[in-house]
Amino acid sequence: MTNAPPTEAERRRLGLDAPITRRDFVNGSLAGAGAAVLSATSSNVATALGTARPRPPSEPAAGAPSAAHDTFTGYGGVGDYAQANGNTWPVVQAAHRLRDGKYDSAALANAKPAGDFDLVVVGGGIAGLSAAYYFVKATRARARVLLLENHAMLGGEARQNEFIVEGERLLGPQGSNEFSVPERGDGSLFDRFFTEFELPREYAWQSWDPKLRPLRFARNNYSNLDGFQEGQVDIGYFFGAAGWRKNVWANALTDTPFSAAARRDLLKWRADYAPTSDADSRYLDTLTYKHYLEKVCGYDPAVTRMVEPIVGLLSGVSTDAACARLGRDLVEAPDSAMPISFPGGNSPFARALLRKLLPDSLPGTDFSTLMYGPVNFEALDRGDQKVRIRLSATVLRVEHVDGGAGRDPLAITYERGGSLFRARAGTVVMASGGWINKHVLADMPSDLRAAYDQFLYAPALIVNVALRQWRFLYDMGITACRWFDEGDGIGYCCNIRQNMVTAAHAPMLHPDHPAVLSFYMGFPIPGLPAAVQGATARAKFLVTPFLDFELRIRRQLMTLFAGRGFKPERDIAAIVLNRWGHARLIEPPGFHYGVAGRPSPLERVRAGYGRVAIGHSELNGDQHWTSAVEYGKRAGEQAAAAV
Ligand SMILES: Cc1cc2nc3c(=O)[nH]c(=O)nc-3n(C[C@H](O)[C@H](O)[C@H](O)COP(=O)(O)OP(=O)(O)OC[C@H]3O[C@@H](n4cnc5c(N)ncnc54)[C@H](O)[C@@H]3O)c2cc1C
């Protein structure tokens, strides 16, 4: 697929001039779209990795106010999450000012007082909200808590996009989307979480008109990535010039263009799903996944090519950089139970925590308002509350003061609305990831800094395309797609889901009704060291404007569905990008268990220091909503013990 600017004829074919909701937010004109197409050329990457900070063409001049929807962030949908789709440009700018030391020490010293608290939590994702919740519980609601979050909405990577299409309200996940319901009474933290937060364990799903052709849907956005749940989902596989095949694994790959050797080894790879013992995991942690596939198992390189984008999304980097332990764990028993998703991904876990912490902020007690209810922002930061939450507040510096001996021995400086503030606290939970913590924790010990220096991250992009109708998929008999290309397209999979419904909210599942088509993708770069892959891909992110991604998504959709009844100008109602610059903690060989007697850096970071507890989902290496709750709770309880 070319990255060249579109010709007039292509613009018309792609529907680039047709009315969609993003138009209002990118200056009302796409006249510059062609010129804005930067694409991920090597010269851009070189610039981005050089001394100059990557700069999108639309970056406002220094000091200029950031437009709510700039040409980096693009359209953010409607509702409470409209200003918080992925990492928005204002948040990226503030984080980079912090990274680059742009806040001068005199200004930091003159920050306005912002109150004294027993606990300050940095980060309002599931981990931060859990830290606050379990701290409040442990201190019997007697202590004062301030939670600071740099985005305009809570939830972190578990936020949702909202659309209104043809009068229908639709949600899509921004990132974190699938979960499994814990067994009632199994005694796990997550069983207790479901009980404590009154989350249902059984759900109603959109119904499918029996008069329509039978069609199977995923109830999450992952079942089509790897085809492991293919027995429950109708997945189309696009092989370029060789065309489409459906549910290829069901036929043991017989009518696919793979060679006989590739077919044989792909089937062997897929059958290699037995759980690994601890000893196996430790061994697999010493190898790259590519080495394991090609040298240990002796598979045809077609296996590596098949799994490359899956590993790239879930581990952040390519198979020649990610450890084999992670790759091996991806393989699931064929037709294992399908994990499920709320309509807005895992955002209800964050919302449930918010509702328990500050009931007025998310009015209602039922499941429907938990997913769809509007947030009462005014109730987040009332002066008379023990728990206070401030959004759009970027924490810049956390340090022990007065030798750490006073009643509130920590100073927390943050930027909000262009002004600097300083709160004091007895203890701090850092529920933000290592990429930011190492810039914020001004007095962290050198061994903690050295451990954090081993934490590397890779980006991911989740694109939600709101469709007015999806009859083109219906006519093909599929609800999910996987495609194979030589790196010239964008992404590798997309799907529409069968959504959970409630009595109050049940959008229709029908090919002539709106639906959200979600794309999940990472940006692995085989051949580069793990450390360079994440930074290179992130640099591309920073120089790629919304319109460039939009163009590439439209071209990809045309590559897949042109001639199949898809008409972009008619079918696309809105496109939202959710960019996560540090989506995944990269785990090269040796990271998880350590190498040659050197402990894993995870162990050192988990220990925190002084009165600072660290509690982010990355701390078990396997980012998940459950690890966010687990490590948030651990840090909140550690903080409670310290006050
Ligand atoms: C693309 C993607 C897909 C995923 N899919 C799944 C899935 O299907 N299932 C699953 O269970 N998990 C999934 N995850 C993992 C997900 O990370 C966890 O589920 C969980 O949401 C992480 O919560 P957290 O609180 O640890 O971190 P985060 O969600 O990262 O929250 C940290 C918060 O701190 C804020 N912050 C950072 N720096 C500062 C600062 N200086 N000042 C103030 N605030 C700051 C951040 O903006 C963020 O809001 C996915 C993640 C991604 C990126």
The ligand as an SDF file (V2000), in Angstrom:
LIG
                    3D

 53 58  0  0  0  0  0  0  0  0999 V2000
   -3.8440   -1.5470   24.0130 C   0  0  0  0  0  0  0  0  0  0  0  0
   -4.0190   -2.2040   25.3380 C   0  0  0  0  0  0  0  0  0  0  0  0
   -4.8380   -3.3130   25.4640 C   0  0  0  0  0  0  0  0  0  0  0  0
   -5.0180   -3.9260   26.6940 C   0  0  0  0  0  0  0  0  0  0  0  0
   -5.8700   -4.9760   26.7950 N   0  0  0  0  0  0  0  0  0  0  0  0
   -6.1400   -5.5080   28.0050 C   0  0  0  0  0  0  0  0  0  0  0  0
   -7.1670   -6.4740   28.1620 C   0  0  0  0  0  0  0  0  0  0  0  0
   -7.8050   -6.8490   27.1920 O   0  0  0  0  0  0  0  0  0  0  0  0
   -7.4200   -6.9690   29.3990 N   0  0  0  0  0  0  0  0  0  0  0  0
   -6.7210   -6.5430   30.5050 C   0  0  0  0  0  0  0  0  0  0  0  0
   -7.0110   -6.9830   31.6300 O   0  0  0  0  0  0  0  0  0  0  0  0
   -5.7320   -5.6120   30.3750 N   0  0  0  0  0  0  0  0  0  0  0  0
   -5.4420   -5.0920   29.1700 C   0  0  0  0  0  0  0  0  0  0  0  0
   -4.5070   -4.1080   29.0340 N   0  0  0  0  0  0  0  0  0  0  0  0
   -3.6760   -3.8000   30.1920 C   0  0  0  0  0  0  0  0  0  0  0  0
   -4.1100   -2.5740   30.9850 C   0  0  0  0  0  0  0  0  0  0  0  0
   -2.9320   -1.8720   30.9980 O   0  0  0  0  0  0  0  0  0  0  0  0
   -4.6180   -2.9150   32.3500 C   0  0  0  0  0  0  0  0  0  0  0  0
   -5.8110   -3.6550   32.2070 O   0  0  0  0  0  0  0  0  0  0  0  0
   -4.9370   -1.7180   33.2660 C   0  0  0  0  0  0  0  0  0  0  0  0
   -5.9680   -0.9500   32.6800 O   0  0  0  0  0  0  0  0  0  0  0  0
   -3.7470   -0.8580   33.5990 C   0  0  0  0  0  0  0  0  0  0  0  0
   -4.0770   -0.0710   34.7120 O   0  0  0  0  0  0  0  0  0  0  0  0
   -3.0180    0.7690   35.5240 P   0  0  0  0  0  0  0  0  0  0  0  0
   -3.7590    1.6200   36.4660 O   0  0  0  0  0  0  0  0  0  0  0  0
   -1.9670   -0.1210   36.0720 O   0  0  0  0  0  0  0  0  0  0  0  0
   -2.2620    1.6730   34.4640 O   0  0  0  0  0  0  0  0  0  0  0  0
   -2.7660    2.8220   33.5110 P   0  0  0  0  0  0  0  0  0  0  0  0
   -4.0450    2.4510   32.9370 O   0  0  0  0  0  0  0  0  0  0  0  0
   -1.5750    3.0970   32.6480 O   0  0  0  0  0  0  0  0  0  0  0  0
   -3.0050    4.0640   34.4940 O   0  0  0  0  0  0  0  0  0  0  0  0
   -1.9850    4.9540   34.9020 C   0  0  0  0  0  0  0  0  0  0  0  0
   -2.5520    6.3540   34.8700 C   0  0  0  0  0  0  0  0  0  0  0  0
   -1.5770    7.2630   35.3860 O   0  0  0  0  0  0  0  0  0  0  0  0
   -1.6200    8.4290   34.5870 C   0  0  0  0  0  0  0  0  0  0  0  0
   -0.3660    9.1910   34.7340 N   0  0  0  0  0  0  0  0  0  0  0  0
    0.8310    8.8960   34.1750 C   0  0  0  0  0  0  0  0  0  0  0  0
    1.7250    9.8410   34.5010 N   0  0  0  0  0  0  0  0  0  0  0  0
    1.0990   10.7370   35.2880 C   0  0  0  0  0  0  0  0  0  0  0  0
    1.5170   11.9460   35.9220 C   0  0  0  0  0  0  0  0  0  0  0  0
    2.7770   12.3970   35.8350 N   0  0  0  0  0  0  0  0  0  0  0  0
    0.5920   12.6400   36.6320 N   0  0  0  0  0  0  0  0  0  0  0  0
   -0.6790   12.1920   36.7520 C   0  0  0  0  0  0  0  0  0  0  0  0
   -1.1170   11.0590   36.1490 N   0  0  0  0  0  0  0  0  0  0  0  0
   -0.2340   10.3350   35.4370 C   0  0  0  0  0  0  0  0  0  0  0  0
   -1.8200    7.8490   33.1980 C   0  0  0  0  0  0  0  0  0  0  0  0
   -2.2100    8.8100   32.2630 O   0  0  0  0  0  0  0  0  0  0  0  0
   -2.8820    6.8050   33.4520 C   0  0  0  0  0  0  0  0  0  0  0  0
   -4.1610    7.3470   33.3900 O   0  0  0  0  0  0  0  0  0  0  0  0
   -4.3210   -3.4520   27.8250 C   0  0  0  0  0  0  0  0  0  0  0  0
   -3.4810   -2.3360   27.6950 C   0  0  0  0  0  0  0  0  0  0  0  0
   -3.3450   -1.7070   26.4780 C   0  0  0  0  0  0  0  0  0  0  0  0
   -2.4730   -0.4930   26.3680 C   0  0  0  0  0  0  0  0  0  0  0  0
  1  2  1  0
  2  3  1  0
  2 52  2  0
  3  4  2  0
  4  5  1  0
  4 50  1  0
  5  6  2  0
  6  7  1  0
  6 13  1  0
  7  8  2  0
  7  9  1  0
  9 10  1  0
 10 11  2  0
 10 12  1  0
 12 13  2  0
 13 14  1  0
 14 15  1  0
 14 50  1  0
 15 16  1  0
 16 17  1  0
 16 18  1  0
 18 19  1  0
 18 20  1  0
 20 21  1  0
 20 22  1  0
 22 23  1  0
 23 24  1  0
 24 25  2  0
 24 26  1  0
 24 27  1  0
 27 28  1  0
 28 29  2  0
 28 30  1  0
 28 31  1  0
 31 32  1  0
 32 33  1  0
 33 34  1  0
 33 48  1  0
 34 35  1  0
 35 36  1  0
 35 46  1  0
 36 37  1  0
 36 45  1  0
 37 38  2  0
 38 39  1  0
 39 40  1  0
 39 45  2  0
 40 41  1  0
 40 42  2  0
 42 43  1  0
 43 44  2  0
 44 45  1  0
 46 47  1  0
 46 48  1  0
 48 49  1  0
 50 51  2  0
 51 52  1  0
 52 53  1  0
M  END
$$$$
